[in-house]
Structure formats: structure tokens, C-alpha cells
Amino acid sequence: MSFLEYTQKATPTGLRKVIYLNWALILLVSTVACVGFLMLYSVAGGSLRPWAAPQMMRFGLGIAVMLVVAMVPIWFWRNVSAVAYGLSVLLLLFVELFGTVGMGAQRWIDLGFMRLQPSELTKITLVMLLAAYYDWLDVRKTSRPLYVLMPLVLILIPVFLTLRQPDLGTAILLMAGGGAVMFLAGVHWAYFAVVIAAAGGMVTAVFTSRGTPWQLLQDYQYRRIDTFLDPSSDPLGAGYHITQSQIALGSGGWTGRGFMQGTQSSLNFLPEKHTDFIFTTLAEEFGFVGGASLLGLYLLILVFCVWTALQTKDRFASLVTLGVAVTFFLYFSINMAMVMGLAPVVGVPLPLVSYGGSAMLVLLAAFGLVQSAHIHRPR
């Protein structure tokens, strides 16, 4: 079969693209988003403003973006992956020079109707470019040092720019997501052992550098580490977030206090209740059952992403789909671990639930890539 005949066979047209959409994935994503709308309505004291209504509009826009991305053949996204990555890096440089400052960090570009966070976009464009790179590369060369160096450079460029904002949480996600794509592409495990050993050395250097002229982290980031290790050491200061979060989680019990009956959020004891710590509001109002149900929805989304990756025979489509799945997993697992005190507070939002435009739009566009791989696989 010629390449043209294969392309024609693999690329459905018209109504078939709509029929081939993974409607179960769309339903799951919409259900999780509706949970977010309910929580934002609750933390606002029973009002659609200031968070729920804008989030609904952004979700509607995000679904439209997802469908547009899904309708475009997956090979097109492979061909433009380098351009998308380059654009996201340029936006990170723009943030470095002209970005909007908020909460002590310079991470956003003010577009008027919303604030764009380019580092969110980079999480997906990095996955796209790495998937395209390994799709191009001969499998036999995957673990050769010269060909391992290039993806490392591609990962470290946005990581460096993101750390300068500073945004440690997103930098961790970029490194983990990029490393996952390299591992899935078949890079030898020995490279990852070296990275893990280097990470151990870096952790040692981070603690050693504290209070010195060459201090590696910001003071507030060290306070987050202290809080993670011993939240009770400063319950009204640096440990306030985690302390109140744990109180909210514990007070929910098995079935929760009831919708809009949470005391921690309604009485404003819980900081950042509409963004990073929104999961604690859910757990307080709907208890362990509500939290476990949301986790179940997340896991089902992962199952559909992995299933799509296993069904496709295209290396780029498979890698980009698995890369999106890993990035999505890192989002919710780090956020949940963070609010439960199992990980330091690093400012990672709960996907599709936390208030925020950039993270939602980028994540829905990423699911559009998953849909494109699903629609345009050979049948």
C-alpha cells in the first residue's frame, strides 16, 4: 500500500470524524468540569460570580478548541510540533521581559479577557516535540548518548525559564512529563538511574545552600519545604495552608457535611479555596466518597487515553497520547498529595476543577490531540 493510499484510508472525512470521536472521554471530561463548577459555586457562597460563571465560559471555549484540534489529522500536529514548541518558548521569554506579576511571581501575559500562562502551554508542546523527535529517530539510536542529549536540552530550556518566574511546580511537571516521554520511547533505564542519583545530589545541595550567597531556592520555597516536613511548627504562619487543609479533609468524614455546608471554606479559613486547595472543599462537603469518586473519574480518563495509545499504530500518536496521560496524572496526583500533606505545596491546580483559564484551555487542547489520534487511526 502506498503512503497516499494509507493516508486516505487512515483519515476519515466529514461526519465520520464526529462519529469516531471518543464520546465517553468527552462525557468524563465534562462530568469532572461540572464538579468544578459546583465547587466554585459553593466556595463563592452560592453564587456564580466571581468564579463559576467565567469557568463555565472557559470550559465552553475549551471544548470548542478540543473539537477543532480533534478534527485535524494527527500527522499535522506532528509536523507543527517544532513550531508550537518554539512559540511557547518565545512566550516564556516574553513573560521574562514583560510578564504580569501576581502573588510574587511573574508568570502571566495579560490578554485583557484572561491571563495566559505560557508555562501551561509548554507542558503540552514539549510532549508534542519529544513525541515527534522519537517518531523521526531510528529506534536503534534511541539510547545513544548523542541522541539522548537533544531531548534533554529541549526539556531544560523551558524548565530554566519557568524556574526564573519562579514556578517550581510547573518546572517539576515539565521535567517529569518530558522524562516520561523519553522513558516510553525506549531510552535505557540507566540514564534515569543517573538522573535519580543527580536529583538526590541536588536535594542535598538545596538544603546545604540555604542561607548562603548561592542559595538555590527562594525563601518562600524553603518555607514550603519546612511546612511539608512539620506543618505544626508554624500553624498560623507558613504551616497555615496545610493545617487548615487537613482540618477540612478530616472534618468531611465518609460522606461529608453536605453541599455548601463546609465550614473551612465558607468561613474563609481555607486559603486559595478556589484554586490549589479546592479538593479540600470537595472532601469537606462530600467526604471520602466524594473525593474517591473524583479520583475514579480521573482514573477512567487515564484508561481511555492509554487505550487510545495502545490502539494506534502511529508512533507519534501513541507517544503524544501517553505523554498527555502522564501530564494529566501528574496534575491531579501532585495536587491531591499536596493538599493532604504528602508533598510540598508547589502550586499545581486540580485539573478541570480548580479555577483558571490557561490550565483548562491547554488541557482540553491536549485531550483534542488524544481525540485526533483516536479518530485518525487506521480502521
C-alpha positions as CSV (number, residue, x, y, z in Angstrom):
1,M,0.0,0.0,0.0
2,S,1.4,3.4,-1.0
3,F,1.7,6.2,1.6
4,L,-1.1,8.2,-0.2
5,E,-3.4,5.1,-0.1
6,Y,-2.6,4.6,3.6
7,T,-3.3,8.3,4.4
8,Q,-6.6,8.2,2.6
9,K,-7.6,5.0,4.4
10,A,-6.4,6.3,7.8
11,T,-8.0,9.7,7.5
12,P,-11.8,9.8,7.8
13,T,-13.7,12.7,6.4
14,G,-16.9,14.7,7.2
15,L,-19.4,13.1,9.5
16,R,-17.3,10.1,10.2
17,K,-14.9,12.2,12.3
18,V,-17.8,13.2,14.5
19,I,-18.9,9.6,14.8
20,Y,-15.4,8.4,15.6
21,L,-15.0,10.9,18.5
22,N,-14.4,9.2,21.8
23,W,-17.7,10.4,23.3
24,A,-17.0,8.6,26.6
25,L,-13.9,10.7,27.1
26,I,-15.9,13.9,26.3
27,L,-18.5,12.8,28.9
28,L,-15.9,12.1,31.5
29,V,-14.2,15.4,31.0
30,S,-17.5,17.3,31.1
31,T,-18.5,15.5,34.3
32,V,-15.3,16.5,36.1
33,A,-15.7,20.0,34.9
34,C,-19.2,20.1,36.3
35,V,-17.8,19.0,39.6
36,G,-15.6,22.0,39.4
37,F,-18.5,24.3,38.6
38,L,-20.3,23.1,41.7
39,M,-17.3,23.6,43.9
40,L,-16.7,27.1,42.6
41,Y,-20.3,27.9,43.2
42,S,-20.0,26.6,46.7
43,V,-16.9,28.5,47.7
44,A,-18.4,31.7,46.4
45,G,-21.2,31.3,48.9
46,G,-23.9,30.1,46.4
47,S,-23.1,32.5,43.6
48,L,-22.0,32.0,40.0
49,R,-19.7,35.0,40.4
50,P,-16.8,35.6,40.6
51,W,-15.6,32.1,39.7
52,A,-18.2,29.6,38.4
53,A,-19.6,31.6,35.5
54,P,-16.2,32.6,34.0
55,Q,-15.1,28.9,34.4
56,M,-18.2,27.7,32.5
57,M,-17.5,30.1,29.6
58,R,-13.8,29.0,29.5
59,F,-14.9,25.4,29.5
60,G,-17.2,26.0,26.6
61,L,-14.4,27.6,24.7
62,G,-12.1,24.8,25.7
63,I,-14.5,22.2,24.4
64,A,-14.6,24.0,21.1
65,V,-10.8,24.1,21.0
66,M,-10.7,20.4,21.7
67,L,-13.1,19.6,18.9
68,V,-11.1,21.7,16.4
69,V,-7.9,20.0,17.4
70,A,-9.6,16.6,17.2
71,M,-10.8,17.2,13.6
72,V,-7.3,18.0,12.3
73,P,-5.3,14.8,11.3
74,I,-2.7,13.8,13.8
75,W,0.1,14.0,11.3
76,F,-0.5,17.7,11.0
77,W,0.2,18.2,14.7
78,R,3.4,16.1,14.3
79,N,4.6,18.5,11.5
80,V,3.9,21.7,13.5
81,S,5.2,20.4,16.9
82,A,8.5,22.2,16.5
83,V,6.8,25.5,15.7
84,A,4.4,25.1,18.6
85,Y,7.3,24.4,21.0
86,G,9.3,27.4,19.6
87,L,6.3,29.6,20.1
88,S,5.8,28.5,23.7
89,V,9.5,29.2,24.5
90,L,9.2,32.6,22.9
91,L,6.2,33.3,25.1
92,L,8.2,32.2,28.2
93,L,10.9,34.7,27.1
94,F,8.2,37.4,26.7
95,V,7.0,36.7,30.2
96,E,10.5,37.1,31.5
97,L,10.7,40.6,30.0
98,F,7.1,41.9,30.1
99,G,5.0,39.4,32.1
100,T,2.3,40.4,34.6
101,V,3.3,39.9,38.3
102,G,1.0,38.3,40.7
103,M,1.5,36.8,44.2
104,G,5.2,37.4,44.0
105,A,5.7,35.6,40.6
106,Q,6.0,36.8,37.0
107,R,4.1,34.1,35.1
108,W,1.4,35.6,33.0
109,I,0.6,37.6,29.9
110,D,-2.4,39.8,30.3
111,L,-4.7,39.4,27.3
112,G,-7.5,41.6,28.7
113,F,-10.2,38.9,28.9
114,M,-7.9,36.4,30.6
115,R,-4.3,36.0,31.8
116,L,-2.3,33.5,29.7
117,Q,0.3,31.4,31.5
118,P,2.7,30.2,28.8
119,S,4.3,27.6,31.0
120,E,1.0,25.7,30.9
121,L,1.1,25.6,27.1
122,T,4.7,24.4,27.2
123,K,3.7,21.3,29.1
124,I,1.9,20.1,26.0
125,T,4.1,21.5,23.3
126,L,7.1,19.8,24.9
127,V,5.4,16.5,24.8
128,M,4.5,17.1,21.2
129,L,8.0,17.9,20.1
130,L,9.6,14.9,22.0
131,A,7.0,12.6,20.5
132,A,7.8,13.9,17.0
133,Y,11.5,13.6,17.7
134,Y,11.3,9.9,18.7
135,D,8.9,9.3,15.8
136,W,11.6,10.6,13.5
137,L,14.5,8.9,15.2
138,D,15.5,5.4,14.3
139,V,14.6,3.1,17.3
140,R,18.1,1.6,17.3
141,K,19.5,5.1,18.1
142,T,17.1,5.9,21.0
143,S,19.6,5.3,23.8
144,R,22.8,6.5,22.1
145,P,24.3,9.4,24.2
146,L,24.2,11.9,21.3
147,Y,20.5,11.3,20.7
148,V,19.7,11.4,24.4
149,L,21.3,14.8,24.7
150,M,18.9,16.6,22.3
151,P,15.7,15.9,24.2
152,L,17.4,16.8,27.5
153,V,18.2,20.2,26.0
154,L,14.7,20.6,24.8
155,I,13.4,19.8,28.4
156,L,15.9,22.0,30.2
157,I,15.3,25.2,28.2
158,P,11.6,25.7,29.4
159,V,12.5,24.3,32.8
160,F,15.1,27.0,33.3
161,L,12.8,29.8,32.1
162,T,10.0,28.5,34.3
163,L,12.2,28.4,37.4
164,R,13.1,32.1,36.8
165,Q,9.4,33.1,37.2
166,P,9.7,31.4,39.8
167,D,7.3,28.4,39.3
168,L,8.8,25.3,40.9
169,G,5.6,23.2,40.5
170,T,5.4,23.7,36.7
171,A,9.1,23.1,36.3
172,I,8.7,19.7,38.1
173,L,5.8,18.8,35.8
174,L,7.9,19.8,32.7
175,M,10.8,17.6,33.8
176,A,8.6,14.7,34.8
177,G,6.5,14.9,31.7
178,G,9.5,15.1,29.4
179,G,11.3,12.3,31.2
180,A,8.2,10.1,30.9
181,V,8.1,10.5,27.1
182,M,11.8,9.6,26.9
183,F,11.2,6.5,29.0
184,L,8.1,5.5,27.0
185,A,10.1,6.0,23.8
186,G,12.6,3.4,24.9
187,V,15.5,5.3,26.4
188,H,17.6,2.9,28.5
189,W,16.9,2.8,32.2
190,A,20.5,3.5,33.2
191,Y,20.0,7.2,32.1
192,F,17.1,7.5,34.5
193,A,19.2,6.0,37.3
194,V,21.8,8.6,36.7
195,V,19.1,11.3,36.8
196,I,17.7,10.0,40.1
197,A,21.2,10.0,41.6
198,A,21.7,13.5,40.4
199,A,18.4,14.5,41.8
200,G,19.5,13.2,45.2
201,G,22.6,15.3,45.0
202,M,20.6,18.3,44.0
203,V,18.3,17.9,47.0
204,T,21.4,17.7,49.2
205,A,22.7,20.9,47.5
206,V,19.4,22.7,48.0
207,F,19.5,22.1,51.8
208,T,23.2,22.9,52.0
209,S,22.8,26.2,50.1
210,R,20.2,27.6,52.4
211,G,21.3,30.9,53.9
212,T,24.3,31.1,51.7
213,P,25.0,33.6,48.9
214,W,24.5,30.8,46.4
215,Q,21.1,29.8,47.8
216,L,19.3,27.7,45.1
217,L,15.7,28.3,46.0
218,Q,13.7,31.3,47.1
219,D,13.0,31.8,50.8
220,Y,9.3,31.1,50.4
221,Q,10.1,27.8,48.7
222,Y,12.2,26.8,51.7
223,R,9.4,27.7,54.0
224,R,7.1,25.4,51.9
225,I,9.6,22.5,52.5
226,D,9.7,23.3,56.2
227,T,5.9,23.3,56.3
228,F,5.8,20.0,54.5
229,L,8.2,18.4,57.0
230,D,6.5,19.8,60.1
231,P,3.2,21.8,59.5
232,S,2.6,22.2,63.2
233,S,5.8,24.2,63.7
234,D,4.1,27.3,62.4
235,P,0.4,26.6,62.3
236,L,-0.6,30.3,62.0
237,G,2.2,31.2,59.5
238,A,3.9,29.1,56.9
239,G,2.0,26.0,58.0
240,Y,-1.4,27.6,57.9
241,H,-2.3,26.3,54.4
242,I,-1.6,22.6,55.2
243,T,-3.1,22.8,58.7
244,Q,-6.4,24.2,57.5
245,S,-6.4,21.8,54.6
246,Q,-6.0,18.8,56.8
247,I,-8.7,20.1,59.2
248,A,-11.1,20.4,56.2
249,L,-10.2,16.9,54.9
250,G,-10.7,15.3,58.3
251,S,-14.0,17.1,59.1
252,G,-15.6,15.7,55.9
253,G,-15.6,12.1,57.3
254,W,-17.0,9.4,55.0
255,T,-19.9,11.3,53.4
256,G,-19.2,15.0,54.1
257,R,-21.0,17.8,55.7
258,G,-23.2,18.4,52.7
259,F,-23.2,20.7,49.7
260,M,-22.3,24.3,50.7
261,Q,-22.1,23.2,54.4
262,G,-18.3,23.2,54.7
263,T,-17.1,25.5,57.5
264,Q,-13.5,25.8,56.5
265,S,-14.3,27.3,53.0
266,S,-17.4,29.2,53.9
267,L,-15.7,30.9,56.9
268,N,-12.6,31.6,54.8
269,F,-10.3,29.5,57.0
270,L,-9.1,27.7,53.9
271,P,-6.6,29.8,51.7
272,E,-6.8,29.6,47.9
273,K,-10.0,27.7,48.2
274,H,-11.0,28.2,44.6
275,T,-7.6,27.2,43.0
276,D,-4.9,24.9,44.5
277,F,-6.9,23.8,47.6
278,I,-10.3,23.2,46.0
279,F,-10.1,19.5,46.6
280,T,-10.3,20.0,50.3
281,T,-13.6,21.8,49.8
282,L,-14.9,18.8,47.9
283,A,-13.7,16.4,50.6
284,E,-15.2,18.5,53.4
285,E,-18.6,18.8,51.7
286,F,-18.8,15.3,50.1
287,G,-16.4,13.3,52.3
288,F,-14.2,10.4,51.4
289,V,-16.9,9.2,49.0
290,G,-16.8,12.4,47.0
291,G,-13.0,12.6,46.9
292,A,-12.7,8.9,45.9
293,S,-15.4,9.4,43.2
294,L,-13.5,12.3,41.6
295,L,-10.3,10.2,41.7
296,G,-12.3,7.4,40.0
297,L,-13.3,9.8,37.2
298,Y,-9.7,10.9,36.7
299,L,-8.5,7.2,36.5
300,L,-11.2,6.5,33.9
301,I,-9.9,9.4,31.8
302,L,-6.4,7.9,32.1
303,V,-7.8,4.5,31.0
304,F,-9.3,5.9,27.8
305,C,-6.1,7.8,27.0
306,V,-4.0,4.7,27.4
307,W,-6.5,2.6,25.4
308,T,-6.2,5.1,22.6
309,A,-2.4,4.9,22.7
310,L,-2.5,1.1,22.5
311,Q,-5.0,1.1,19.6
312,T,-3.0,3.3,17.3
313,K,-0.1,2.1,15.2
314,D,1.4,5.5,14.7
315,R,4.5,6.1,17.0
316,F,3.9,9.9,17.3
317,A,0.2,9.4,18.1
318,S,1.0,6.8,20.7
319,L,3.7,8.8,22.4
320,V,1.8,12.1,22.4
321,T,-1.3,10.4,23.8
322,L,0.7,8.7,26.6
323,G,2.5,11.9,27.2
324,V,-0.8,13.7,27.7
325,A,-1.9,10.9,30.0
326,V,1.2,11.2,32.2
327,T,0.9,15.0,32.3
328,F,-2.7,14.7,33.4
329,F,-1.8,12.1,36.0
330,L,0.9,14.4,37.4
331,Y,-1.6,17.2,37.6
332,F,-4.1,15.6,39.9
333,S,-1.7,13.3,41.8
334,I,0.6,16.1,42.8
335,N,-2.4,18.4,43.7
336,M,-4.1,15.7,45.9
337,A,-0.8,14.8,47.6
338,M,-0.1,18.5,48.2
339,V,-3.4,19.3,49.9
340,M,-3.1,16.1,52.0
341,G,0.3,17.0,53.3
342,L,2.0,14.2,51.4
343,A,4.0,16.6,49.1
344,P,5.2,20.2,49.4
345,V,2.9,22.9,48.3
346,V,4.1,23.8,44.8
347,G,1.1,25.5,43.3
348,V,-0.3,22.8,40.9
349,P,-4.0,23.2,40.1
350,L,-6.5,20.3,40.2
351,P,-7.3,19.7,36.5
352,L,-10.7,20.8,35.2
353,V,-11.8,21.7,38.8
354,S,-9.5,24.5,40.0
355,Y,-10.3,28.0,38.8
356,G,-8.1,29.1,36.0
357,G,-8.2,29.7,32.3
358,S,-4.8,28.7,30.9
359,A,-4.6,25.3,32.6
360,M,-8.2,24.3,31.5
361,L,-7.8,25.5,27.9
362,V,-4.4,23.8,27.4
363,L,-5.6,20.6,29.0
364,L,-8.7,20.4,26.8
365,A,-6.5,21.2,23.7
366,A,-4.3,18.2,24.9
367,F,-7.3,16.0,25.0
368,G,-8.0,17.2,21.5
369,L,-4.7,15.6,20.5
370,V,-5.9,12.4,22.1
371,Q,-9.1,12.6,20.2
372,S,-7.2,13.3,16.9
373,A,-5.1,10.2,17.5
374,H,-8.3,8.2,18.2
375,I,-10.2,9.5,15.1
376,H,-7.4,9.2,12.6
377,R,-6.0,5.8,13.5
378,P,-6.3,3.2,10.7
379,R,-9.5,1.2,10.9
